[in-house]
Amino acid sequence: MDRSKEIYKVTLIGGIVNVVLLIFKFVAGFVGNSAAMIADAVHSLSDFVTDVIVLVFVRISGRPKDKSHDYGHGKYETLAITIVGLALLLVSVEIVYGGILKIVAWANGETLESPGMLALWAALLSVVMKEGVYRYSMSRARALNSQAVEANAWHHRSDALSSIGTSLGIGGAVCLGADWAVLDPLASVVVGFFIVRVSISLLRGSIGDLMEQSLPDEVENEILRLAASVEGISEPHDLRTRRIGNHYAIELHILVDGDIPLREAHDKASEVEELLRKHYGNDTHIAVHVEPK
């Protein structure tokens, strides 16, 4: 299976859904006079833009290592996640700001126009389609071990959840009449805060990887346990780990009998490397330093 092609396929399907929805949402938002639906349409537009970003950066991250990139190009995929997170954060701030302005205007006595049924149908359609794309993308992200596809899947899920909030706001405003038209911008604010939370979660992980953050403690403990399980190896230590795109980089020191031949010590180190690659994938970067005990 060509990983890059599979990622393109998943992202392309999501992109097509986003194009269809963002056009329908913008039309429904303006024709149906719904601030929440227009905010939802902007969210779908950001989904489409991030689909394009993922397509571009995954192609780059799939390149093999070269003279200027000894560890490969995996960080480009992490950079794509960061851009997705930033795009989400900017969109969410704009949604919250616009919704608050309308709520303040309503509180000051301004009459807000109720949204139409077209906006409600658009929101309900978005919930169904985006949840379906999320489930498909997440299943493929796990199969492909792709952070970028997983980040994009959560982007689809955030759009589905935002559309649920949009549906409730628009539905309440439509069913309860003009006196409750404020439910529409109120829904857009709730949606915006939810997207802020998702974007911060994505940024926290991706920026950590870009800043060479170590792997989680449970993974590091497992690495030490695996290394120590090799016969003749003791006290694995000085472990250093990080993530390069969707792969791990592992460096550690091991102790072996100082009286054994150099070739045998080298074979022990190779056995540790083989065990770790079997467990974490063939593309795992592993460096084992042998010390006598």
C-alpha positions in Angstrom: 0.0 0.0 0.0 1.4 3.4 -1.0 1.0 5.5 2.2 1.1 8.9 0.4 -1.5 7.8 -2.2 -3.8 6.6 0.6 -3.5 9.9 2.5 -4.2 11.8 -0.7 -7.3 9.7 -1.3 -8.7 10.3 2.2 -7.9 14.0 2.1 -9.4 14.3 -1.4 -12.7 12.7 -0.3 -12.9 15.1 2.6 -12.0 18.0 0.3 -14.8 17.2 -2.1 -17.3 17.1 0.8 -16.0 20.4 2.1 -16.4 22.1 -1.2 -20.0 20.9 -1.6 -20.9 21.9 2.0 -19.2 25.3 2.1 -21.0 26.4 -1.1 -24.4 25.2 0.3 -23.7 26.7 3.7 -22.7 30.2 2.3 -25.9 30.2 0.1 -28.0 29.0 3.0 -26.4 31.5 5.4 -27.0 34.5 3.3 -30.3 33.5 1.9 -31.5 32.2 5.3 -30.0 35.2 7.1 -28.1 33.1 9.7 -24.9 34.3 11.4 -24.4 30.8 12.8 -24.7 29.3 9.4 -22.2 31.8 7.8 -19.8 31.0 10.7 -20.3 27.3 9.9 -19.6 28.0 6.3 -16.3 29.8 7.2 -15.4 26.7 9.2 -16.0 24.5 6.2 -13.9 26.9 4.1 -11.0 26.5 6.6 -11.5 22.7 6.3 -11.0 22.9 2.6 -7.9 25.1 2.9 -6.4 22.7 5.4 -7.1 19.7 3.1 -5.0 21.5 0.5 -2.3 22.1 3.1 -2.2 18.4 4.1 -2.0 17.3 0.5 1.0 19.5 -0.2 2.9 18.8 3.0 2.3 15.0 3.1 3.8 14.8 -0.4 6.9 16.6 0.9 7.0 14.5 4.2 7.0 11.3 2.1 10.3 12.0 0.4 13.2 9.8 1.5 16.2 11.3 3.4 18.7 13.2 1.4 21.9 15.2 1.9 20.2 18.1 3.6 17.7 16.0 5.6 19.5 13.1 7.2 16.4 12.2 9.3 14.0 12.5 6.3 11.2 15.0 5.8 8.7 13.8 8.4 8.6 17.1 10.2 6.8 18.6 7.3 3.8 16.5 8.3 4.0 18.0 11.8 4.3 21.4 10.3 1.0 20.7 8.4 -0.7 19.9 11.7 0.5 23.2 13.2 -0.9 25.1 10.2 -4.2 23.2 10.6 -4.3 24.2 14.3 -3.5 27.8 13.6 -6.2 28.0 10.9 -8.8 26.6 13.3 -7.7 29.0 16.0 -8.1 32.1 13.7 -11.5 30.9 12.4 -12.7 30.3 15.9 -11.7 33.7 17.2 -13.5 35.4 14.3 -16.6 33.3 14.9 -16.7 34.2 18.6 -16.1 37.9 18.0 -18.8 38.2 15.4 -21.3 36.3 17.5 -20.6 38.5 20.6 -21.1 41.7 18.6 -24.6 40.5 17.6 -25.5 39.4 21.1 -24.4 42.8 22.4 -26.5 44.5 19.8 -29.5 42.4 20.8 -28.9 43.2 24.5 -28.9 46.9 23.5 -32.4 46.6 22.0 -31.5 45.9 18.4 -33.9 43.5 16.7 -32.2 40.5 15.1 -33.8 38.9 12.0 -34.7 35.3 12.5 -32.9 32.7 10.3 -34.8 30.7 7.6 -35.5 27.0 7.2 -32.9 26.7 4.5 -30.2 27.5 7.0 -31.6 24.8 9.4 -31.6 22.1 6.7 -28.0 23.0 5.7 -26.9 22.6 9.3 -28.5 19.2 9.6 -27.1 18.0 6.3 -23.6 19.2 7.5 -23.9 17.2 10.7 -24.6 13.9 8.9 -22.0 14.4 6.1 -19.1 15.7 8.3 -19.6 13.0 10.9 -19.4 10.4 8.2 -16.2 11.9 6.8 -14.7 12.1 10.3 -15.3 8.4 10.9 -13.8 7.4 7.6 -10.8 9.7 8.0 -10.1 8.6 11.6 -10.2 4.9 10.6 -7.7 5.6 7.8 -5.5 7.7 10.0 -5.1 4.8 12.4 -4.4 2.4 9.6 -1.9 4.7 8.0 -0.4 6.0 11.3 -0.7 9.5 10.0 -0.9 12.5 12.5 -1.9 14.8 9.6 -4.9 12.7 8.6 -5.9 12.4 12.3 -5.7 16.1 12.8 -7.8 16.6 9.7 -10.3 14.0 10.9 -10.7 16.0 14.1 -11.2 19.1 11.9 -14.1 17.3 10.3 -15.5 16.2 13.7 -15.2 19.8 15.0 -17.3 20.9 11.9 -19.9 18.2 12.6 -20.2 19.3 16.3 -20.3 22.9 15.4 -23.1 22.1 13.0 -25.0 20.5 15.9 -24.7 23.7 17.8 -25.7 25.7 14.7 -28.7 23.4 14.2 -29.9 24.0 17.8 -29.4 27.7 17.6 -31.1 28.1 14.2 -33.8 25.6 15.1 -34.6 27.5 18.3 -34.7 30.8 16.6 -36.9 29.5 13.8 -39.3 27.7 16.1 -39.6 30.2 18.9 -39.9 33.3 16.7 -38.2 36.7 16.4 -37.9 37.3 20.2 -35.4 34.4 20.3 -33.4 35.2 17.2 -30.4 35.8 19.5 -30.1 32.0 19.8 -28.5 32.1 16.3 -25.4 34.2 17.2 -25.3 32.6 20.6 -24.9 29.2 18.9 -22.1 30.7 16.8 -20.2 31.7 20.0 -20.6 28.3 21.5 -19.4 26.7 18.3 -16.4 29.1 18.3 -15.3 28.3 21.8 -15.5 24.6 21.0 -13.2 25.1 17.9 -10.8 27.1 20.1 -10.4 24.0 22.4 -9.8 21.7 19.4 -7.2 24.0 17.8 -5.3 24.4 21.1 -5.2 20.7 21.5 -3.7 20.2 18.0 -1.2 23.0 18.5 0.0 21.7 21.8 1.0 18.4 20.3 2.4 19.6 17.0 4.4 22.4 18.6 5.8 20.0 21.1 7.0 17.7 18.3 8.5 20.6 16.5 10.4 21.6 19.7 11.8 18.1 20.0 9.5 17.1 22.9 10.3 13.6 24.3 7.9 10.7 23.7 5.4 10.0 26.6 6.7 8.4 29.7 4.8 5.1 29.0 6.5 4.8 25.6 10.0 5.6 27.0 9.5 3.0 29.8 8.5 0.4 27.2 11.6 1.1 25.2 13.8 0.6 28.2 12.0 -2.6 29.1 12.3 -4.0 25.5 16.1 -3.2 25.4 16.6 -4.8 28.8 14.8 -8.0 27.6 17.7 -8.8 25.2 20.0 -11.5 26.7 23.4 -10.1 27.7 22.1 -6.5 27.9 21.8 -4.6 31.2 20.9 -1.2 32.5 19.8 0.6 29.3 20.1 4.3 30.1 20.6 7.8 28.7 17.5 7.4 26.7 16.6 10.2 24.3 13.5 10.2 22.2 11.5 12.4 19.9 9.0 12.2 17.1 9.9 12.8 13.4 6.5 13.1 11.6 4.7 9.8 12.2 8.0 7.9 13.2 10.0 7.7 16.4 13.6 8.6 16.9 15.3 6.6 19.7 18.8 6.9 21.1 20.1 5.0 24.2 23.1 3.5 25.9 23.4 -0.2 26.9 25.9 -2.1 29.1 27.4 -5.4 27.9 30.2 -7.6 29.3 33.5 -5.7 28.7 35.3 -9.0 28.0 33.3 -10.1 25.0 34.6 -9.5 21.5 33.8 -6.3 19.7 31.8 -8.1 17.1 29.6 -9.8 19.7 29.0 -6.5 21.4 28.0 -5.0 18.0 25.6 -7.9 17.4 24.0 -7.3 20.8 23.4 -3.7 19.8 22.0 -4.8 16.5 19.6 -7.2 18.3 18.3 -4.3 20.4 17.8 -2.2 17.2 16.0 -5.0 15.5 13.7 -5.6 18.4 12.8 -1.9 18.6 12.2 -1.6 14.9 10.0 -4.7 15.0 7.9 -3.0 17.7 7.8 0.6 16.5 8.2 0.2 12.7 11.0 -0.2 10.2 11.3 3.6 9.7 12.2 4.2 13.3 15.5 5.9 13.8 17.5 4.0 16.4 21.1 4.7 17.7 22.5 2.3 20.3 25.7 3.1 22.1 27.5 0.2 23.7 29.4 0.6 27.0 31.4 -2.1 29.0 30.3 -3.0 32.4 
